[in-house]
Amino acid sequence: MASGLHKDLILVILQFLNEKGFKETAHMLEQESGLFFNMEHFEELVLNGDLDEVEKCLSGFSTWDHNSSSKKIFFEIRKLKYLEALNRDDKVTAIDILQNDLKVFASSNEDLYKELTQIVTLDNFRENAHCGDLNAAREIMLVEIKKLIEANSLFSLDKLVLPDMESNRLQMLINQSLNWQHSLCSNPLPNPEARTIFVDHKCTSSTGQSSTNPNPADVLEDHEDPNSISTSSDSDSMSTATPSTSVDETTFTGENQSQNSLALNTIDDLPKFVVRTMNFRSLPTSMDFHPIQHSLLLVGTDIGDIRLREVRTNETMASVNFQPDFIRVSRLSVRRILWSPDGSLFGVAYSMHMVQLFRYFGRGDIRLHLQIEPHIGSVNDIAFCIPARQLYAITCGDDKTIKVWDTATGAQLHVFEGHEAPVYSVCAPNNENFHFFFSTSIEGKINTWLYDHARSIDDCYAPGRSCSRMSYSSDEKRLFSCGTTREGESYMVEWNENEGTVKRAYQGFNNRSLEVVQFDTSRDHYLAAGDDYLVKFWDMDKSTVLATTNAEGGLMATPRIRFNKEGSLLAVSASGNRIKILATMDGLSLMSICESYAPAAS
């Protein structure tokens, strides 16, 4: 598997081949590298009936038995190949496909395999097989397979869409290299001519002698150490660390800013200033920042209260005290509160079979839009998705089901069953091109679902079979999960969607957590989790803890945390029904109190 610059080079070469018209060579490179699945080429092969080439095209990315989605994809292709052979009265080929290509699927769908076997003996094949027009059959199959491909972890988004790059990128890189080589000539000619790229460019003088290039180390001797070029990404966060203190071991407490780590003071992207403490009449259980108004915080509590706070002024913009008549003894708590992607609506999942959707009209104006009872028992989570350019809500609950709702009408669109334990959370990408989502149960099982399929298309278990929540980075290119087992062991991992496996496990958790550890992502760069009366931070690309803070003390044992979309503010739950707001340097600007926290001049 190519990685890093090798991967980029292959993709640049792919662009070059396509620009120069070497289409077949480009398709071979796509398949052999497994880096880009050309959906346009795939559609053309399917609609033309080149089904052997269709399988060959897929083989660079998946085998038929790699996962349940792959099985369904290959089965549909081979079934159509079988039906097309029968349609042209080629029973010899049809029987060969049945006995060799389709028989491998008999164990997973014996009844369908028997039905296909019987078709070959029928005289009125077309009527019984419902084959009809072959072009129509190919189009129908193509729609289904495209959905399965988009939901298959082996075909991640970066394999379905080429990265944005300027045209003629390879030629541009070659020209830049030649210009750099020419700049190193000891006697550069005013109008050099590059005849080859097999060797480095050298200017030839009028006497026929070459003007040799100096050693690159000699060129740089009056400048920075050449090694610093390759390590600049780490120097930003570690250049001021003292030799005896590593970033992974350093903490900042907020109690005495002068004692903060020098290394951490260089990380402006981490929230290290406590800028606001907000009090509530009951315990905050869920919170979410508005996706556009970055200082507007929505809070739900353990008695069902909803508060909309402007954290810059600590002003309550709106409030809902929800304790319905039929609940006299039991406490109705908010399990999850969440803004829609555009911030025009938010959803509230309650601990007793209820979900409410509110419209937000700005300036603290919120109005109840819908109230539904989606599950028997607690509604444990809510998520929003836009698979058909329409806003849907996904809910899950103690009744082991997941349901999808039309947010405009409240109509139930889909019901998904298959979990054997209460469903703890759901995770859906906010991308209209993605037609799948994930769910996790309290026993650690993770299922993948397509919106228009009744059954899970793939499943696995979270590390330690922990009760986990999943989340994408904000650019939706990286997928993470964080959770805790019944024994109190916590796990946070990054998933490799290409392989459906754990890519990286993050270390540094207390192994005696009494609640499920909550986490969040920031700026596509950092992870944060509430654990052991602290907020702990990780660089997404490193497994060890980058920094911790106690936010001036008083945090919950497993505090709930939530970044705003910019990553400039972090809300953290604290004891005494409080929420503390931590800010980065950008967050200080947002809070309009930069001067109070300006670092002293050195």
PAKE-445808 format. One line per field, with one value per residue (C-alpha): x, y, z. Coordinates in pm, 1 decimal. Last residue first. Layout:
east (X ...)
north (Y ...)
up (Z ...)
//
This chain:
east (990.7 667.3 393.7 141.6 -193.8 -465.2 -658.4 -581.7 -740.7 -1082.2 -1308.5 -1446.1 -1375.8 -1028.9 -968.3 -1087.4 -819.4 -560.3 -730.8 -1022.8 -1164.2 -1528.9 -1625.1 -1967.7 -2119.1 -2374.0 -2164.6 -1894.4 -1759.0 -1864.0 -1618.6 -1693.9 -1400.6 -1358.4 -1129.0 -1185.2 -1353.9 -1660.1 -1697.3 -1540.4 -1742.4 -1652.0 -1829.4 -1619.6 -1529.7 -1440.8 -1613.7 -1395.2 -1335.6 -987.6 -843.1 -921.8 -763.0 -551.6 -369.0 -118.4 8.1 -98.9 63.8 -67.9 47.4 -112.2 -433.9 -230.1 -376.4 -535.7 -654.8 -919.2 -886.6 -1082.7 -968.0 -1088.9 -1255.8 -1126.6 -967.0 -845.7 -642.6 -561.8 -874.2 -936.8 -1069.5 -1213.5 -1432.9 -1437.9 -1658.2 -1543.3 -1822.5 -1873.4 -1704.7 -1357.4 -1096.0 -839.3 -723.3 -644.6 -304.1 -279.3 -436.0 -481.5 -407.2 -531.2 -800.1 -950.1 -1211.7 -934.4 -984.5 -1178.1 -872.5 -1027.3 -869.2 -885.1 -984.2 -1015.4 -1121.1 -1103.3 -1366.5 -1458.6 -1788.2 -1582.4 -1528.7 -1553.1 -1391.6 -1425.2 -1252.8 -1303.6 -1082.1 -1165.3 -1485.3 -1329.3 -1458.5 -1299.3 -1556.1 -1709.8 -1794.5 -1929.3 -1835.2 -1950.5 -1634.3 -1602.4 -1237.7 -1168.5 -1496.8 -1649.7 -1726.2 -2019.6 -2098.7 -2400.0 -2653.3 -2998.2 -3304.2 -3128.4 -3239.5 -3037.6 -2730.7 -2609.8 -2276.1 -2283.7 -2046.6 -2079.1 -1940.2 -2185.3 -2360.4 -2436.0 -2279.1 -2435.7 -2274.4 -2407.1 -2445.2 -2550.3 -2251.6 -2270.3 -2491.8 -2221.1 -2285.2 -2130.6 -2352.6 -2270.8 -2519.3 -2493.6 -2580.5 -2801.9 -2944.8 -2825.8 -2873.0 -2837.7 -3004.7 -3293.1 -3311.4 -3630.9 -3659.0 -3858.8 -4067.2 -4255.1 -4182.3 -4285.7 -3981.2 -3728.0 -3800.9 -3705.4 -3462.2 -3487.3 -3236.5 -3350.0 -3223.4 -3525.3 -3282.8 -3253.7 -3139.0 -3233.6 -3140.0 -3270.6 -3305.4 -3231.9 -3289.1 -3010.1 -3068.6 -2815.2 -2839.1 -2772.4 -2848.1 -2771.0 -2964.0 -2863.9 -2983.9 -3361.7 -3458.7 -3748.0 -3954.6 -3835.7 -3937.4 -4182.1 -4205.0 -4224.5 -4182.5 -4118.1 -4090.3 -3984.0 -3651.1 -3595.5 -3270.3 -3162.6 -3190.6 -3480.9 -3398.5 -3647.7 -3676.0 -3694.4 -3803.9 -3733.0 -3905.4 -3891.3 -3784.8 -3416.1 -3456.6 -3305.6 -3306.7 -3271.7 -3164.8 -3273.6 -3147.1 -2782.6 -2676.2 -2545.3 -2832.5 -2752.0 -2735.5 -2861.8 -2810.7 -2926.6 -3137.0 -3285.7 -3646.5 -3646.9 -3899.0 -4161.7 -4429.9 -4380.3 -4720.8 -4753.4 -4444.5 -4123.2 -3961.0 -3813.5 -3712.0 -3469.9 -3354.8 -3074.8 -2927.5 -2648.3 -2297.5 -2173.2 -1922.0 -2078.0 -2412.1 -2622.9 -2917.0 -3054.6 -3262.2 -3395.5 -3478.8 -3394.7 -3043.9 -2950.7 -2931.1 -2701.8 -2678.2 -2378.7 -2358.0 -1996.9 -1938.3 -2245.0 -2206.7 -2210.6 -2385.6 -2196.6 -2324.4 -2393.9 -2506.7 -2555.5 -2542.4 -2639.0 -2919.4 -2976.4 -2697.5 -2382.5 -2141.4 -1766.0 -1594.3 -1247.1 -1041.6 -733.9 -562.2 -757.8 -513.1 -450.6 -196.8 52.7 361.8 249.9 244.2 618.1 689.1 486.8 251.3 393.4 336.9 -26.2 -86.2 -410.3 -454.9 -316.0 -87.7 54.1 376.3 460.7 384.0 549.8 880.1 1059.3 1428.8 1562.3 1337.3 1066.4 1101.6 1130.9 869.3 539.0 657.5 962.5 754.8 635.4 977.3 1151.8 1247.9 1362.8 1550.3 1790.2 1931.9 2064.1 1965.7 2152.8 2516.2 2599.3 2292.3 2465.7 2749.5 2501.3 2350.4 2693.7 2767.9 2628.9 2883.7 2920.0 3006.7 3288.2 3215.8 3416.9 3094.7 2984.7 2753.2 2483.0 2407.2 2063.3 2046.0 2021.9 1733.4 1541.4 1665.5 1742.2 1706.4 1811.8 1942.4 1884.7 2084.5 2356.1 2424.4 2791.5 2809.7 2486.7 2265.3 1989.2 1969.7 1890.1 1611.8 1471.0 1485.3 1298.6 1032.1 988.7 950.3 690.7 494.7 502.8 362.9 87.3 -36.7 -371.4 -379.1 -471.3 -786.0 -763.8 -927.6 -1258.4 -1356.1 -1035.6 -1023.0 -1386.8 -1305.9 -1369.6 -1251.9 -1497.8 -1786.5 -2078.2 -1992.6 -1935.5 -2270.3 -2453.0 -2278.1 -2371.3 -2742.7 -2752.4 -2547.6 -2781.6 -3080.3 -2890.6 -2777.8 -3131.7 -3262.5 -3001.4 -3092.4 -3463.2 -3680.2 -3509.3 -3804.3 -3642.9 -3970.8 -4088.4 -3748.2 -3685.5 -4003.5 -3830.6 -3713.8 -3415.3 -3166.9 -3410.5 -3396.9 -3032.5 -3100.4 -3378.6 -3150.3 -2886.9 -3151.5 -3254.3 -2893.2 -2798.1 -2479.9 -2370.3 -2452.3 -2225.3 -1925.6 -2158.9 -2200.0 -1869.9 -1795.2 -2115.6 -2350.0 -2100.4 -2031.2 -2405.2 -2460.0 -2172.1 -2321.2 -2671.2 -2588.9 -2948.2 -2872.0 -3086.5 -2932.4 -2586.4 -2731.2 -2883.4 -2548.9 -2357.8 -2631.2 -2586.5 -2209.9 -2232.8 -2489.3 -2281.4 -1963.7 -2124.4 -2304.1 -1986.0 -1794.9 -2051.6 -2026.3 -1648.6 -1334.7 -1504.0 -1531.6 -1185.9 -1145.3 -964.5 -762.4 -1017.7 -1293.4 -1171.8 -1122.3 -1479.3 -1608.6 -1381.0 -1557.6 -1889.5 -1831.1 -2207.9 -2173.0 -2367.1 -2136.5 -1812.8 -1923.5 -2024.4 -1679.7 -1504.6 -1703.9 -1645.6 -1267.7 -1150.1 -830.2 -548.1 -561.1 -217.5 -278.6 -636.3 -576.8 -251.0 -430.7 -703.1 -439.3 -270.7 -605.5 -672.9 -338.6 -498.8 -226.0 -439.1 -544.3 -186.5 -73.7 -353.9 -264.2 100.9 -7.9 -204.7 99.0 319.9 72.7 70.4 450.0 447.0 261.1 156.4 142.2 0.0)
north (3875.0 4063.6 3922.0 3704.2 3867.7 3714.5 4022.1 4197.0 3920.3 3960.6 3984.1 3630.1 3555.5 3704.6 3487.6 3190.9 3258.6 3232.3 2910.6 2921.6 2715.8 2749.3 2589.0 2435.0 2412.7 2197.0 2195.8 1978.6 2065.4 2002.1 2119.9 2351.0 2407.3 2721.3 2791.0 2456.1 2641.0 2413.8 2467.9 2197.8 1980.5 1804.4 1593.7 1541.5 1192.6 1250.2 1589.8 1898.9 2110.6 2233.4 2534.6 2379.8 2047.3 2044.7 1775.9 1769.3 1563.7 1221.1 941.0 780.5 1038.3 1143.4 1277.7 1491.8 1409.5 1615.1 1517.0 1706.8 1617.1 1483.3 1126.6 1142.2 1388.1 1333.3 1557.4 1481.3 1720.5 1785.8 1798.3 2137.7 1978.2 1636.8 1527.5 1273.8 1130.3 852.1 609.9 624.3 467.4 499.3 286.9 232.8 595.9 670.9 757.8 577.4 624.8 328.7 376.2 220.4 -9.5 -218.7 -183.2 -201.4 119.0 271.7 255.7 345.4 578.8 459.8 565.3 297.8 312.4 35.1 70.1 -297.8 -246.2 -124.8 238.0 423.5 633.4 603.1 778.8 824.3 1037.4 1209.4 1374.5 1724.5 1786.6 1466.6 1191.3 1062.8 732.2 669.3 361.0 97.8 -109.8 -450.1 -431.1 -247.8 -179.4 -483.4 -545.0 -526.0 -490.5 -455.1 -431.4 -533.5 -345.0 -172.5 171.4 385.9 164.2 43.9 -27.0 -198.5 -156.9 -400.1 -278.0 -431.4 -94.8 -95.4 114.1 245.9 359.3 540.9 491.2 674.9 907.3 1145.8 1392.1 1441.0 1504.1 1171.4 969.5 838.9 663.6 589.4 354.2 91.5 -143.2 -502.6 -770.4 -525.5 -635.4 -401.6 -93.8 105.5 350.3 656.7 753.2 1074.0 1371.8 1610.2 1830.9 1630.4 1312.7 1036.5 742.8 472.5 255.0 -36.2 -217.1 -111.9 87.1 351.1 490.6 798.3 921.8 1258.1 1342.5 1665.0 1636.9 1647.3 1273.3 1146.6 1456.6 1332.0 1436.0 1240.0 1148.6 934.3 727.9 740.5 564.2 319.9 205.8 411.8 684.6 891.8 1208.0 1580.9 1820.3 2192.7 2341.8 2703.2 2874.1 3253.0 3333.9 3599.2 3355.1 3160.3 2819.8 2541.7 2273.5 1895.9 1687.5 1321.2 1097.6 741.7 835.8 930.2 1218.5 1291.1 1661.1 1781.1 2115.8 2321.2 2604.5 2540.9 2438.5 2093.6 2030.4 2113.1 1836.8 1755.4 1404.0 1207.9 1486.2 1369.9 1301.8 1224.4 966.2 1059.6 1264.2 1206.2 1206.7 1581.1 1663.6 1805.5 2027.0 2354.5 2527.7 2820.8 3092.3 3349.5 3292.5 3551.3 3445.9 3745.1 3571.1 3230.6 3312.2 3044.4 2838.9 2631.2 2313.2 2152.0 1781.3 1712.4 1575.8 1874.2 1986.4 2268.4 2463.3 2695.2 3003.8 3126.9 2984.3 3126.5 2905.5 2543.2 2630.9 2470.1 2146.7 2024.7 1711.7 1606.6 1939.8 1881.9 2105.1 2472.3 2584.0 2787.8 2910.0 2954.5 3163.6 3237.8 2940.5 2971.4 2656.8 2572.0 2406.5 2561.5 2808.2 2531.5 2739.2 2783.6 2405.5 2379.4 2643.2 2437.8 2638.9 2763.9 3130.6 3047.8 2957.6 2775.4 2703.4 2355.4 2289.7 1943.0 1804.9 1438.0 1401.6 1734.1 1608.2 1771.1 1731.9 1899.8 2205.6 2248.4 2560.1 2383.2 2121.1 2233.8 2423.1 2197.4 1891.2 1999.1 2150.2 1811.7 1762.1 2118.9 2124.0 1861.9 2116.3 2317.6 2676.8 2913.0 2992.7 2628.4 2578.8 2594.5 2380.3 2111.8 2113.1 2019.1 2250.6 2189.0 2157.6 2409.8 2172.2 2247.9 2297.3 2616.0 2814.0 2689.7 2393.6 2440.6 2127.2 1965.9 1655.0 1322.1 1133.5 1461.1 1527.0 1805.2 2105.5 2423.9 2722.0 3079.4 3308.3 3048.9 2959.3 2969.8 2783.2 2594.6 2572.1 2793.2 2557.3 2263.6 2467.5 2563.7 2200.8 2087.2 2354.3 2255.4 1889.4 1979.8 2186.3 1903.4 1667.5 1913.2 1959.6 2080.1 2219.8 1982.6 1889.7 1536.2 1256.7 1134.1 770.8 655.5 957.4 885.6 536.4 231.1 -51.2 57.3 -33.8 209.4 396.9 62.8 -75.8 235.1 214.1 -156.0 -84.9 187.2 -25.8 -324.5 -115.4 24.2 -323.4 -459.9 -167.9 -236.0 -604.6 -539.3 -795.8 -1035.2 -1120.1 -1458.8 -1646.4 -1461.0 -1458.9 -1826.2 -1961.9 -2287.9 -2336.0 -2557.7 -2269.5 -2098.0 -2386.3 -2321.4 -1951.4 -2043.8 -2288.8 -2013.3 -1780.0 -2035.7 -2111.6 -1752.9 -1744.0 -2100.8 -2073.9 -1771.0 -1975.9 -2153.1 -1836.0 -1830.6 -2197.9 -2401.9 -2121.0 -1950.1 -2285.1 -2351.5 -2013.4 -2064.8 -2394.7 -2248.4 -1982.6 -1901.3 -1524.8 -1448.7 -1740.8 -1585.1 -1249.7 -1410.1 -1559.0 -1231.8 -1055.8 -1303.5 -1264.9 -887.0 -903.1 -1162.9 -957.3 -652.2 -849.0 -1028.4 -698.8 -548.8 -851.9 -826.9 -943.8 -1246.2 -1124.6 -968.4 -594.4 -291.9 -407.6 -680.2 -428.0 -343.2 -712.2 -781.8 -508.2 -633.3 -971.3 -783.5 -593.2 -538.0 -191.4 -40.3 -211.8 -111.3 252.6 269.3 141.9 400.6 679.5 528.6 535.9 380.3 558.1 430.6 54.5 78.7 -204.8 -102.1 268.9 198.8 -31.5 230.1 494.5 266.4 217.2 592.5 712.1 1032.4 1277.9 1442.1 1100.5 977.9 1301.4 1288.8 929.7 1034.4 1295.6 1026.9 796.8 1077.3 1162.5 799.7 789.3 1122.9 971.7 610.3 336.4 0.0)
up (2755.8 2722.7 2939.3 2767.0 2687.0 2902.6 3009.3 2679.7 2474.8 2633.0 2328.4 2378.7 2013.2 2050.6 2354.6 2152.8 1892.9 2172.3 2279.3 2520.4 2805.6 2909.0 3239.0 3292.6 3638.5 3817.7 4138.4 3986.2 3643.0 3281.6 3014.7 2718.8 2482.9 2272.3 1973.6 1800.0 1513.4 1536.3 1909.2 2121.0 2361.6 2684.6 2944.0 3252.7 3372.7 3738.2 3720.2 3715.4 4027.3 3946.8 3766.4 3427.3 3530.1 3214.8 3018.7 2733.3 2438.1 2560.5 2362.3 2042.8 1791.9 1460.8 1611.5 1852.4 2189.7 2466.9 2815.2 3010.5 3375.3 3672.9 3582.8 3221.4 2986.0 2632.4 2368.6 2017.5 1805.4 1439.9 1223.7 1388.5 1707.3 1792.0 2084.5 2368.5 2643.5 2878.9 2968.4 3343.1 3647.6 3500.6 3675.5 3401.4 3386.3 3024.1 2874.8 2544.0 2201.7 1966.8 1595.7 1271.0 1412.4 1132.6 857.7 597.2 400.3 689.7 913.5 1247.1 1500.8 1859.1 2210.5 2476.9 2841.3 3099.5 3373.9 3415.4 3231.9 2936.8 2834.9 2506.7 2235.5 1859.8 1570.5 1195.6 971.3 640.1 758.6 736.7 1090.7 1219.2 1236.9 1557.3 1722.1 2074.2 2267.8 2516.6 2517.5 2355.4 2464.0 2138.9 1954.7 1789.7 1422.3 1184.3 815.5 585.2 868.5 751.7 629.6 344.2 219.6 459.3 442.5 780.1 950.4 1289.2 1584.2 1874.8 2205.9 2453.7 2507.1 2135.0 1860.6 1539.0 1215.8 908.3 534.9 219.9 186.6 -111.7 76.7 336.2 703.5 807.6 1043.2 1391.8 1620.6 1991.2 2276.3 2115.7 2378.3 2325.7 2057.7 1771.7 1450.6 1381.2 1161.9 1107.1 818.1 710.3 1014.0 933.8 1159.9 881.5 816.8 1018.1 821.2 1062.0 1068.7 1334.7 1518.8 1734.1 2045.6 2259.8 2479.2 2212.6 1881.7 1679.9 1331.9 1209.1 840.9 653.3 281.9 25.5 -21.8 233.4 459.1 813.9 1171.1 1486.2 1801.1 2097.3 2391.0 2361.9 2684.1 2705.6 2409.8 2116.4 1871.6 2074.2 1866.6 1931.3 1641.7 1585.1 1932.6 1897.9 1969.8 1947.3 2129.7 1880.1 1588.9 1440.4 1591.0 1525.5 1792.3 1750.7 2050.0 2110.0 2366.5 2496.5 2854.2 2887.2 2645.8 2303.6 2211.5 1852.9 1713.4 1413.6 1195.0 1288.5 937.4 1035.9 1282.4 1644.9 1905.9 2254.8 2388.9 2693.8 2844.3 3172.9 3274.0 3644.1 3757.9 4013.9 3841.4 3470.4 3301.1 3340.5 3135.6 3288.0 3023.7 3140.3 2817.8 2815.4 2576.4 2543.0 2888.8 2906.7 3009.7 2805.4 2578.2 2654.0 2492.0 2657.7 2527.0 2812.9 2803.3 3121.2 3123.0 3486.8 3414.6 3200.9 2836.3 2719.4 2391.0 2362.9 2138.4 2110.0 1761.5 1592.2 1282.8 1403.4 1733.8 2022.2 2175.3 2526.6 2710.8 3073.9 3258.9 3626.6 3756.2 3849.5 3617.6 3674.8 3406.8 3453.8 3185.5 3051.5 3167.9 2944.2 2810.5 2496.4 2254.3 1911.3 2049.3 2115.1 2195.9 2556.2 2578.7 2525.1 2787.3 3032.5 3245.3 3575.6 3490.8 3422.8 3785.0 3842.1 3469.6 3524.7 3230.9 3199.1 3050.1 3017.9 2646.0 2570.5 2710.1 3003.9 3089.3 2775.0 2819.9 2561.8 2344.0 2007.9 2088.7 1939.0 1634.1 1592.7 1513.5 1168.1 1095.8 1106.2 742.7 695.3 1024.3 891.6 646.4 944.9 890.6 661.1 581.8 510.5 292.0 -47.1 86.8 202.2 -148.3 -289.2 -575.7 -923.5 -1197.6 -1473.7 -1752.9 -1991.0 -2362.0 -2389.9 -2429.6 -2090.4 -2034.6 -1768.0 -1569.2 -1516.1 -1301.0 -1483.5 -1643.5 -1673.1 -2023.4 -2274.8 -2046.4 -2225.2 -2033.4 -2149.7 -1917.5 -1848.4 -1485.5 -1380.8 -1045.9 -1125.1 -816.4 -960.9 -1260.2 -1034.4 -870.5 -1211.9 -1323.6 -1012.4 -1057.5 -1423.1 -1326.3 -1063.5 -1317.4 -1571.7 -1309.2 -1212.6 -1569.2 -1432.9 -1080.5 -801.3 -611.6 -473.2 -675.5 -537.2 -478.1 -307.8 -72.4 19.4 148.5 -69.1 157.9 429.5 198.0 223.4 -97.6 -275.6 -156.6 -278.5 -615.5 -635.5 -592.2 -859.2 -1098.8 -1054.7 -1161.8 -1462.5 -1568.3 -1544.8 -1752.3 -2019.3 -2015.4 -2079.6 -1906.6 -1664.4 -1447.1 -1403.6 -1443.6 -1754.8 -1920.4 -1846.8 -2006.6 -2090.5 -1733.9 -1650.3 -1593.3 -1357.5 -1109.2 -1019.6 -962.1 -719.3 -542.0 -501.3 -362.4 -102.2 1.1 75.2 289.0 216.0 -154.2 -210.4 -326.1 -572.7 -777.6 -966.4 -1023.1 -1053.2 -1153.8 -1382.7 -1559.4 -1582.5 -1746.0 -1987.7 -2107.8 -2105.5 -2364.5 -2458.8 -2492.0 -2186.3 -2003.0 -2035.8 -1927.5 -1618.1 -1512.3 -1563.1 -1365.7 -1079.7 -1101.7 -1061.8 -779.4 -592.9 -629.1 -468.5 -196.3 -94.5 -90.8 146.8 378.6 404.8 222.9 60.3 -300.9 -296.0 -267.6 -408.8 -707.9 -772.8 -840.3 -1191.9 -1269.1 -1159.1 -1392.5 -1669.3 -1652.4 -1647.3 -1971.6 -2007.1 -2161.1 -1869.5 -1619.2 -1794.6 -1829.6 -1464.0 -1357.9 -1577.9 -1412.9 -1068.2 -1107.3 -783.0 -688.8 -468.8 -534.1 -696.6 -944.3 -1028.3 -1074.5 -1259.8 -1504.8 -1556.3 -1631.2 -1884.1 -2056.0 -2060.6 -2198.6 -2331.8 -2230.1 -1961.7 -1831.4 -1804.7 -1635.1 -1376.7 -1296.1 -1259.6 -1004.4 -819.0 -815.6 -683.6 -407.9 -290.4 -282.5 -95.9 196.8 155.4 -102.9 0.0)
//
